């Protein structure tokens, strides 16, 4: 679904939808923060009232509404329920066949280099220790970096990285949800 049609659907639909997704151009569709604030205001709730309703803090709700990029899945689920919304987390492949759009090793290293502050990341690391690279990106990368490593290494490698004992529980749970087959979608 393209950005314009999705925005129209979100604004006119009787069922409110939370979505966080990247479009093909890499720009962001409707972000969680502005959508969350809009839904909260439509329900006539203050930050404090919503925080109390979901068992969170006012500052946490404010961070979400202000564009905080580190989302806790449980909190988003409680927010969706409190606001009569459906939580929809999607990461769609830009090129489902995997043939186009895959970065070269040198391009990927240039993109990921800021996440490797303690070592000089080189293309050889992608081949010799892909799980180490993936775990670092899944922990510290933004959605663009994550999208690029998914395209480069594939979802099976991401699953393997998230199962590693060093991966924190929140990151593991988030990726289990993202990579699980969707049974309730058409």
Secondary structure, 3 states (H helix, E strand, C coil): CCHHHHHHHHHHCCCEEEEECECCCCCECCCHHHHHHHHHHHCCCCHHHHHHHHCCCHHHHHHHHCCCCCCCHHHHHHHHHHCCEEEEECCCCCCCCCCCCCCCHHHHHHHHHHHCCCCCCCHHHHHHCHHHHHHHHHHHCCHHHHHHHHHHHCHHHHHHHHCCCCCCHHHHHHHHHHHCCCCCCC
